[in-house]
């Protein structure tokens, strides 16, 4: 990620990050160079919780709360015979198994995409039950780094700006930039897989066998990397990744690869600024840190002071001038061509500002009430906004839809007059009337205007039926069997090849199933060979084919023979996750599995330097 530096203008104020997010909490030397922080929260009453304990916010996860790229890794030797979950060429294009005239498989390398987390923060939407506040602190740049009294501040606010790649210097191409980042991507992908194995070893929901084998795999990996233990392997990988990212940033700086900054300016309608229409405009260096947001017309948001109860001497804001503001991650704002201001492909940053009170009499009823000088903070860490239907974000706010009971609907239909239970009305200028023959579509006709009313239960039943009808067709036509992992209602597993099935059941999800591996089954070491595991999963009357056919309603075997073990493994483990989900003797279903991301809060810190008096 390309970083930027800046200097502060007069007056001699510094708007910095909150003291509890400095490397050494409240130490002036660290605070002077800090940036405003973006704190993460869950729940709808997060502001009340923040005001009570400003530093108590959710901890960022290094794999979930970042923008993920991908890195191509060549599949193992076993993949020469079978294809991975989504086979790709070295250029990242879809690949397929090729055969020659003799029917022999052409030996071409097959690549798979694996996640490579970047250091770019990802902010989720309010619909994902995640909310964000930008926080900053105001000081006077003098010995002791004293705070500035709130009474000296006329206005506090922040702006959200867009970062976009600047024009590449002469002699530097996009391919060179991509190649330069390749090493960092590979290390990020490796760290992601190690963290996945680490999560498997500590998953309280997993079986004891799964956790035990995850720990054993950790020992083997640490030994292969010549590390003393698993913790040393993780630390070494993180250190190498940080070093590679620093080297990449140095290369950017040396070769003049940077970013341009744009501000959002509302469009004037009838002499007034619109809150919906606007446009991005390029900002020069002087515009970014020397402009008056009111005079320039840039869209800005208010910052609010944290005023602690004077009786709470240990409050995080006691003796400090702390501000906060709600970070927008969506909205109705768009430009003249209809493009939304916030989307998941654009990189943003936040800059905070305060205005010093001017000694002249205030302008009563005006905001701001004076034209004092403006002081800007350094920009926050860059971030992107998650898409509305982001898989990880949507899982944080699960939704339960109760399907209508056909028996109850039949009884209600017998009691009510026709049309009374159909509140959804469709007005059709042209009525499309399909014709059905032999249980299939047989043409149709377009007639005149019509009004049709439907009941919500009827719409819901038909919609779910169509989903179940077309799901197996889509995965069959495009061979996208891994999509079944995202559907958690597959019937319980039928046992297959007991020894190999037990071995797969206790295998951590991050182990390479296309290579030989050893696991402990019933206390004994079992060597699992890729060919044997593949045969157990794809052959026989009680194999995965049978289970998929039973679940999807297909009348033919799914084409999974050409999928690798790394592709079949997650699907098989999804089947096993459902094996214990059976109704009890009273017919009650077990509770659904936990979804979303566990809430992990930042650890509380104490200041290493007492707050200095107000300046």
N, C-alpha and C positions, 0 to 999 in steps of 0.2 A: 504494500500500500504506500502510495506517495504521500509524504508528509510535508507540511509547510510551516515556516517560522515567521514571526512578525515581531515588531517592536511597538511599545505603547507611547502614545503622545501625551502631552501635558493635559490636565494637571497631573501631579505626581501621585496618581492613584494606580492601583493594580486590581483588576477584576480577575480573580483566579478561581480554581476549583475549591470545593469545600474541604476543610482541614482534615476530615476523616478519610478522604480519598488521596491524600498525599502519601508518597512512599514512606516517609516517617511522619506520622500524624502530628500536625500542628507545628512542625519545625519550619521556621521562616525560610531557610535555604531551599527547602523543597517546594514550599508554597509559591515562591516567586515565579517559578517556571511551570506551574501546574495549569491545567486546562479545566474548564467547566466539566462537570460529570453528568452523564445521563444515567439515572438510576431506574431500575426496573421494579415493577410492582405487579401484584395480582389482586383481584377482588375489586368491587365497585367503590369501596370506602377507603381507597389507598391514600388519599390526601389527608384524611383524619389521622391515619396511622403515621404518615410521614411527619406531620406537625408534632405529633407526640414524641416520635423518635426518628429524627431526620436520617441518621445513618443506617437504620434498619431497612434495608431493601434487599431484593432478591439477588443472588449471586449469578453472574453470567456463566453459562456453560460453554466450554471451549469447542464443543462440537455442534451444539444446538443453536446457540445464540450468535452464530457467525454465518456469513454467506458461504455456501459450499460450491466449490468448483468440482471438476473431476480430472482424474489423471488416468491415462491409458496404461494398463499393465498387461504384459504378454501372459496369456494363459499357460498353464503347465503342459507337460508333454502329453498328458491324458487328453487334453483338449484338441489334439491333432486328430483324434477319432470322433470326438463329440463337440458340440458347440456350447458356449457358455450362455448365461441367461439372456444377454443381448449381445451377440457377437459383433465385433467391430473390426475394421481394418486399422492399419497403422495411422491412417489419416482421420480416424474417428467416424468413418462411414459404416452403415450397416453391411455386414458380411454374411455370406452363406457358404455352406459346404459345397465344394466343387469336386466333380469327378471327371476322369478322363474317359476316353472311348471304351476302355476296358472295364469301366465301372469302379476303378480304384480312386480313392480319395486323394486329391491333390494336396500335397503337404505344404500348406501356406500358414503363416503365423496368424493366430487369432488373438485379439485383444479384448479385454473387458474394462469397463469404466468403473473406477472406484472413487469414492468421495475423497476430495482433497480440501478440507476446510481452509479458508483464507483467514487473514487477520482483520477482515472487514466485518464490523458489527451488523447484526440483523435485528431490526425492531419489529415486533409482531403487532397485529392490529388489536383494537379494543374487542373486536369479535372473537379474538383468540384468548380473551381474559388476560391480556398483558397491557400494562400502561407504563408510561415513562415520564419522568420529570427531569428537566435540566436544572442543575443546582450550581450556584457560584457564590463567591464570598468577596467582599470588598475590603481592601487594605490600603494603607498609605505606605509608599515605598521609602521608609525611613528605618533606622536601626530599631530592632524589636518588632518590625512589621506590624504596627498598631492598626486596629480596625478604623474604618471611617464611620462616623455616626450616621445613622439612617436619616437624621434631620438635614444632612448636607446633600441628600440625593433628591433631585427633582423628579426623575423618571428612571425606571429600570425596565428593560425589555430584552428581547432576543429576536434574531432573524434566522430563517432556515434557508440555506443557500445550496446551489447545485454545483457539484464538481464534475467536470468533463475533461477528457484527455486533450491536452494541447497539441498543436501541430508538431509532428515529430521533426527533430532537427535534421539537417541534411546529412546523409550517410547512414541514418538510422531507419530501419524498416520495421513494420509491424511483426514480421517473422523473427527478426532479431530480438524484439522485446519478448515475444512468446517463448523463444528458445532460452532466453536468460532466466525466465521464471520457472523453467521446467524442473530444475533441481529442488526448488522450494516446494513445488507441487508434489513431487515424489515423497519428500519427507513428511509433508502434511498428510498425505494419504496413508503413509506408514503409521504415523502417530494416531490417526483416526482408527485404524484397525487395532492397534494396541489398546486404545481406550475402550473399544468395543469388547475386547477380551477381558479387560479390567472390570467392566461393568458386569459381564457374565459371572465373574468370580465373586462378586459382591451382591448379586441379585438375590434378595431375600425371597422372592417369589419362585425362584428356580429350585429344582430338586437338588438334593445333597450330592448326587452323582454328577450333575452338571457342574456344580461349583467346584467339586473336587477335581474334575478333569480340566476345568479352566485353570485352576491353580497349577496343575501339572504341566499344562501347555505353557504357562508363564515361565516355569522353571526351565523347560526345554528351550524356549526362545531366548531367555537370558543367557543360557549356556552357549547357544549358537552364536550370539553376539559378543561372547567373551565378557559378559558383565557379571558382577558379583551377585546380583539378585534382580528381581523384577523392578523394584523401585529405581535401581541404578540404570536399568535399560530405559525406563520412561524418562528419567531425568536427562540421560544422554541424548535421547531422541529430541526432546524439547530444546536442549541446548544447541544441537546441530541445526534444528529448524530456525531458532532465533538468529543464529549466526548467518544462516543462508539468507534470511529475510533482510538482515542488516547489509549483507553484501549486495543484495538486489537493490536496496535503497541507495547505497553508495554508487552503484552503477547508474541508477536513474539520475542522481545528482551530477555525476561526472559527465554524463552524455546529454544533459539538459532535457531529460524526459520529465515533464511535469504536467500540471493540470491547470485548467482555466476555471475561474469562479464566476457563477452567474447568480444574480439576485432576482427575486420575483417581484414584479411591479404590477399592481392592479391596473386594469384598464379604466380610463375615465369615461363615465357615462353621465351626460348632462352635468358635467363639471364635478361629479362626485366619484370617489374611488369605488369600484365594484369589488365585492367580496367573492365573486364567482369567476369572473373573467380576468385574465392577466397574461403576462408574458415574461419569459426569462430574458434578462439583459446582462451582457458581460460587464464585470466589475474589474477595474484596474486595482493596483495595489493601494492607491490612495483612497479609492472608493470603499475598499473593504474595511479599513481601520480609521479613516479620517472623515467619513461622511456622516452627516446628520440624517438619520432614517426618516425623520419627518420632512425635512427639506427635500430629500432625494425622492421621497414617495415610495420607498421600499416597504413591502409588507412586513410588519413586525407584530410580535405578541408580547403581552405584559409579563413581567416578573413581579412576584409578590414577596414581601419581606416575611421572614419567619420571626415572629415576636414571641419569645418564650415567656412563660409565667415567671415573674421575678422571684417567686418563692422556690423555683426549681434551679438550684445552683449548678446541678450536674447535667442540665439539659444540653444537648449537642449544640444549640445555638446561643447558649448563655455567654455573654461577653463578646459576641461576634455579630457581624452584619452579613446575614445569610439570606439569599434569595432563591426562589424556585419558580418554575413555570411548566405548564403541561405541554409536552411535545406533541405536535400534530403528526399523525401517521396516515391520514387520509383526508377525505372531504370532497366537496363538490367543485373545487377550483380547477379550472382547465383553461387552456389557451384558445386562441381563435380557431384553430383547426380541430378542436375537440379533444386534444390530448390532455390527460389528467396531469395535474401538477405533481402528484406523488404516485410513483409506480415502482415495481420491484426491480427494474433494470437500471434505475438512476441512483447515483451515489450523492449523498447529502452530508452537510455538516451544519453545526449551529454556532453562531457567534452571539455572545451576550454583550449588552452595553448598559451604562448608567450615565445619567446627565447630572452634572453638578449644578447646584442652585446658584443662580446669578444674584448678585447683591441688590439688583434693582427690585422694585416692588413687584410682587407676583401678579400675573394676569388672572384675575378671579374667574373661575369657571372654565379655564382653558386647560388642555392636556397636550403637551406639558405646559406648566404655568410660567416658564421662563425660557430663555434661549442660552442657557449655560453650556459650557463645553461638554462634549461627549467622550467617554472613555470606553474602549472596546476590550474584550477579552481575547485570548487566543481561541481559535476554533476548536470545537470538540473533536473527538475521534470521529472519523468518517463512518457513515452507516448507510444501509439500505433498508427499505420497508418490505416486509413480507407480503406476498400475494394474498388476496382475501381467502383463497382456498388452499393455502399452504398446508401440506400434510401434517407437519409437526405442530404448527400453530392451531389448526382446527381440532387437533386431538385434545387440546387443553380445555375445550368447552364441549363435552359430549352432549349429544342430542338423542333423546329417546322418542321414537314415534310408535305409538300403539296402533297396530293395524285393527281395522273394524272386525268385530265378531259377526260372521255371516248369520249365525242363529239369531243374534239380537237384531241385525238388520232385517231379517225376514219377518220377525215379529213386529218391528216398527212399521215396515212397509204395509202390513196387513191392517194396521190401525189408522194410518193417516191418509187423507185424500191425496190424489196424484198431484205432484208438483210442489206440495208444501214443504218437502224436505230437500228441495233443490235450489239453494240460494245463490249458486254461482251461475251467472247469466252471461252467455256469449252472444253478442250481436254480430251477425255475419252478413256483410254486403253481398257476398257470393257464398252459397252453401255448397260445400263439397261433399257429395254423397258416394261413399265407396260401395262396391258390390262384392259380396263374399260368396264363393262357390267352392265346394269340397274343402272347406276349412282354410281357404286361401283367398287372397285378393284376386278379383276377376273384373278389373276395370272400375269405372265409376263415372259420375257425371257432375257437372257444375250447374246448379240451378240458381234461382234468384235469392233475394234477401230472406234470412231466417233468423229466428231467435231460439237458442237452445239453452236450457237450464240443467245444471248437474248438481249432484250432491258431493260434498268433499270426500266422504268415504268411497264413493264410486271412483273418483279421480285417483285417489290414493291406491286403491286395489289395482286398477289398470296400470298405473305407473310402475308399481313394484313388479307386476307380472311381466311388463315389457323389459324391465331391467334383468329379471331372471331369465327371460327368453333370449335376449341378445348377448348377455355376458358370455355364455359358452360359445356362441357363434363368433364373437370378436376374438376370443383367445384361440379358437380353433383356426380361423382364417389367417391370423397374423402370428400364430404360435407364441402368444404372450401369456404363457401359463403362470409366470411369476405374479401376474395381477391377482391370482387367487389368494395370495398372501394378504391382500388388503380387504379380504372378505372373511370375517370371523364368524362363519356359521356352517362350516364344513362338518359333515357327520364324523363321529369318532372313528379312529383308525382301526383297520383290520390288521392284525398282527402279520408281519412278513418275516421270513427267514430269521428266526429268533435271535441268533447270535449277532448278525450284522445289524438287525433293527435295534437291538439293545445298545450296540456300540454307537449307532447314529444318535440314539436318544440322549446319550450322555456326552455328546460331542459339542463343545462350545461353538457358537455360530460363526466365529471368525477363523476357524481352522480351515486350511486348504483341503477340501474333500477330494480334489483331483490328484492328490499325492498320497503315498502310503503314510499312515499314522497309526499310532498305538494308543489304545485307551484301556482303562481298567474296567472290566465287566465282571461283576460278582467277585471282586478281589483279584482277578487274574488279568495279566496283560494280554490283550488281543490285538493282533496285527491286522489292520483293515486295508485291503488292496482296492484300488479304484475300480478295477474291472469287476471284482466280486460285489462291491457295493452298488455299482451301476446295475448289474444284473438283478440284484435283490430288489432294487427299487422299480425296475421297469418290466420284469418278467414274472410269469406265474399268474394264477387266477386270483390271487389276493394281493396283487401288487398295487402301486400307486395308480396305475391305469384304471383298475377296478374302482378305486375310491373316487377318482375324479369323474368317471362315468356315472356312478351312483349319485354324485352330488349335483352335477350339471345337467343330467338328463340326456347326455349324448348317446347315440345308438352305435357309436364306433369308438375304437380305442383312440385316445389322444396321442398325437405325434410327439412323444417325449423321448423316444429312443435316442435322438440326436442331441439331447440336452446333457450338459455335463453334471457331475455330482454337485458342484457348487451352485448350479441352478436348481437341482432337485432337492437339495438339502433344506433350504428355507421352506419350500412347500411342504415337505414331509414333516418338518418341525411344527408348522402351523397345524397340520392334521393332528399331531401328537398333543398340541396344546388343548385340543378339544376333547381328547380321549376321556378325561375325567369329568367332563361337563355333562352329567346325567341328572335327570330328575330324581328326587327322593321318593320314598314310598307314598308320600302324599301328593306326588305330582308336581311339586314345586321345583322350578329351575334354580340352579346355583346362581350366585351374583355374578355380574359380568366382570371381566378382568379389568385391572386398573389401566387407565389410558392417560395420555398427556405426560407432562414432565413434572417430577416431584419438585416441591417448593423448597429450595435451599437458600438460606439467607446469608448475607455477608456476616463475617464474624465481627463482633463489637470491638472497637479500638479505643484506646485512651490517649489523650494528648501527651506528647513528650515535652511540650513547651506551653506554659500557661498563656492564656489570652492576654494580649497587651491592651492597655487602655485605648479608648477612642481618641482619634486624632481630630 
